[in-house]
Amino acid sequence: MYWLLPGNMESLIILISGTVTGIVAGLFGVGGSFLLVPLLGIATSIPMEIIVGSCACQVLGPATAATLSYQPRLRDFRVPLTLLGGIVMGTIIGSNTLHSLHKSVAVNPQVIENAVQVGYIGVLLLVSLLQLLETIAWHSHRPLGIGWARCKWLPPTCEIFGRNRRHKVSLITLAGFGLGVGFLSGFLGLSGGIVLVPGLHYAFGVPTKRSVTMSMILVWLIAIQATCVHCLYERVDLQIVMLLLVGGTVGARVGAKISSKMAGPSLRRHFAWLTLGCALALILHQIWGSAG
């Protein structure tokens, strides 16, 4: 346990970080771990594996608050429950990979931190550039094609709601998408929302606001099982989790209120700039760390 005193500067950093990421969680339908993990890795002395496990656990608070704020309907649970099987398996694989890496480089924890940070940079750059490209195309009145991963010719299939009507989607492609999201959750401590929102929109044709709601439902489901997995490996510090929850749960409700008043294209544009900014900050940190 990494005991944090009330007056400790690290405690204040964790509390503020939890509040900010809670607002982001409610606003964009993500868990906020893509901000928390690199931020706490840079600003605190807590080992990376403890940060990953604790951040995966704390997502439960803001995810629950944001999900209740969205007031989801029964049909919004169809896709999240379909994806859940692949996500659970992917999370176990990702967490086992992190555990094996930790055991193989026990004398040099910096290797773990570098691996996680590089993984974050790759995911953030991919997501941000894709959404910025879509924003440019939308303003040019040439929007990007969506729904390319539906693969309705590959049975078995299920129905999801698209922009204007229902569409058939292959359960195999949904499960594969869930497997990839789960791996990121287990290895990087991501709640998965950073990939789920653009993935559901671009790959499966789900409207932005509906994909945010579905994403938050899945983030909540992922957080439950990811917490259990990380607890098995003793990577969860309850004091860190409690500090993050205090600000994160309140911030999530604020973010959800703001999100309900914004249009889909605006949400995607702001989310793209946020993820790109995080990626650039991590790249600068890596360069500065290597130079030092």
Order of alpha helices (4+ residues) and beta strands (2+ residues): alpha-alpha-alpha-alpha-alpha-alpha-beta-beta-alpha-alpha-alpha-alpha-alpha
